[in-house]
Amino acid sequence: MSFLRLERIHKSFGKTVAVHEFNLSVEAGEFISLLGPSGCGKTTVLRIIAGFERPTTGTVWLQDNDITDQPPNRRRMGMVFQHYALFPNMNAAGNIGFGLRVTGVRREEIQRRVTELLNLIQMADLGDRYPHQLSGGQQQRVALARALAIQPQVLLLDEPLSALDAQIRLELRAEIRRIQQQLGITTIYVTHDQEEALSLSDRIVVMNQGRIEQIGTPFEIYNRPATPFVARFVGAVNQMRCEVLDPLRGQLRYADQPLMLSAPMPPDIGSTTTVMIRPEALHLGERGGTNRLVGRVSTVVFRGPWVRIHLDFGANNTLVLDTLNTPQLTLPRVGETQVVSFAPESVWLMLNGSK
Amino acid sequence: MTRRPSLWVWLWLVVWAIFSWLPLVASFDFSLRARKGILSWQAYLNVFADPGFYESLWFSFQTAMLTIIVSIFLVVPTAYWVHLRLRRARPVIEFVTLLPFVVPAVVIAFGLIRLYCCPPISFVSSPLLLVAGYVVLSLPYMYRAADNGLRALDVRMLNEAAQSLGANEFQVFFLVILPNLRTGILSGAFLTFAIVMGEYTLSALLAWPAFGPYMQYVGVFKAYESAALAIISFAITWLAMLLMQWFARVSAAERALTAPR
């Protein structure tokens, strides 16, 4: 049986529906990310799990107990907020020990636990600093330790890294994952940053406008997007507007050049359609696959480990190609004609709302 | 601005200074002339020798302390509740707290007498009635102080953080919210203190020996002592304000660094 289960959760605020028919099963110890653009409902779902919002309909199960109506202070779920929410009147140690204090734990035990957690977050000698004396990254660490102090059944994080600098974000991201795996705590992580979700999660729930677009491992989400939205939101994707030549044979035409799919299209697909392909699935030269297009190089962007090339195929058809920066690589020059090849399997057909 | 302020600025500054300070300076000067022909502290000595001075000062002081305590217990939880749950009611509450500015103290006094003169609630002859009146008078200040303090915190977020850690509503209020309102409440308290110490209408109409009526009484017969009392009263108010500013400044830095960005 799953550890945490959301069953047919539906939430509306007046006439606005924030979450439609949300179903999710989470195993113990899993790291789940809720990923989506602002306003997609991911924070609402998190708050429903935490108990700060009541679902309009639906049930929240924790270890087969219905906790839908349970007040938040009885759920034993630690929460980490985007803006830290540290108590300004207490120092780091006081903040971390707060959850233990309000449940009547003995002072020595609190002391022991606080020391243990300060070591875990690598802030052993900063316990008596007040929030205003700590940097953003340190404050968020304290917030994390504070949430962990109560030994939560579920750890909830609401965009915890969004307010931090890029460098600190990367460090803290790794640390959150390390601690989570070390302690084996079931975690729900809300973010709009797909890189965060891809690098941290066991599974990702991609959301859009209150609906689940796809649930899967990072690998699945990236390499086998279930909907055009997922393909566009997670990673970059090229959209190619093509003429349909032969649906049964999977033959298309892009910018007056032939293009093959690896599977037949529905016969009623119409005369034009859109297909998608990832920039890294396109290859320079002839040897990248049986599909072959010729275009003109319009921009070359050197990004260190890899190179991004923009190609123009005429009539406003452009493609973006990413290639690894290997020593043998000769960078194409702007204005040159360039052959691009790719496998038919890496081309995704986009049908109304699904792939 | 590195340019020296223009002459106009200086002119207005001087005009303002004269307008504000001249009456005070004049009163002070007058209070020093109790002995004919020389400047002396005689008026002040007379005041300090009068037992009525200490009695009325002590009475007002006690009343002020009681007012502050009642005010805190009444106003702070209200402000917190409005912030947390009744956001929409905020404009209404704010309007109510501004009423004491609009309604004259005379009307408040008579209203209090009318309301509490007869059973079931009858404590017209108790000094608590005066405290009740003062709580109303200081309502705008105390509420605003608590309100400002609450605005500087993200009350909802702190509440949720505390609740997620297992705290109930009382624990949230007493362990998290209240300690962070300390400076705001202190500011409100000092303002209330200053108001109560100098208040005349309510205490005179309800016939209590407070500092305000005492000053008025002295003023009827003794001109110099009256001026001295005015200066003393002003000094007390100033002291309260200075303390308030000092407390506010000490924690302003703290608050700025922990408020949500």
Chai-1 contact restraints between the chains, C-beta under 6 A:
chainA,res_idxA,chainB,res_idxB,connection_type,confidence,min_distance_angstrom,max_distance_angstrom,comment,restraint_id
A,F52,B,E160,contact,1.0,0.0,6.0,A-B,restraint_1
A,P72,B,Q163,contact,1.0,0.0,6.0,A-B,restraint_2
A,P72,B,S164,contact,1.0,0.0,6.0,A-B,restraint_3
A,N73,B,Q163,contact,1.0,0.0,6.0,A-B,restraint_4
A,N73,B,G166,contact,1.0,0.0,6.0,A-B,restraint_5
A,N73,B,A167,contact,1.0,0.0,6.0,A-B,restraint_6
A,N73,B,N168,contact,1.0,0.0,6.0,A-B,restraint_7
A,M79,B,S164,contact,1.0,0.0,6.0,A-B,restraint_8
A,H83,B,P260,contact,1.0,0.0,6.0,A-B,restraint_9
A,A85,B,M157,contact,1.0,0.0,6.0,A-B,restraint_10
A,A85,B,L158,contact,1.0,0.0,6.0,A-B,restraint_11
A,A85,B,A161,contact,1.0,0.0,6.0,A-B,restraint_12
A,F87,B,V176,contact,1.0,0.0,6.0,A-B,restraint_13
A,P88,B,N180,contact,1.0,0.0,6.0,A-B,restraint_14
A,P88,B,T258,contact,1.0,0.0,6.0,A-B,restraint_15
A,N89,B,P179,contact,1.0,0.0,6.0,A-B,restraint_16
A,N89,B,N180,contact,1.0,0.0,6.0,A-B,restraint_17
A,F98,B,L165,contact,1.0,0.0,6.0,A-B,restraint_18
A,G99,B,L165,contact,1.0,0.0,6.0,A-B,restraint_19
A,G99,B,G166,contact,1.0,0.0,6.0,A-B,restraint_20
A,V102,B,G166,contact,1.0,0.0,6.0,A-B,restraint_21
A,V102,B,A167,contact,1.0,0.0,6.0,A-B,restraint_22
A,V102,B,Q171,contact,1.0,0.0,6.0,A-B,restraint_23
A,T103,B,G166,contact,1.0,0.0,6.0,A-B,restraint_24
A,P131,B,T258,contact,1.0,0.0,6.0,A-B,restraint_25
A,H132,B,E254,contact,1.0,0.0,6.0,A-B,restraint_26
A,H132,B,L257,contact,1.0,0.0,6.0,A-B,restraint_27
A,H132,B,T258,contact,1.0,0.0,6.0,A-B,restraint_28
A,I150,B,L165,contact,1.0,0.0,6.0,A-B,restraint_29
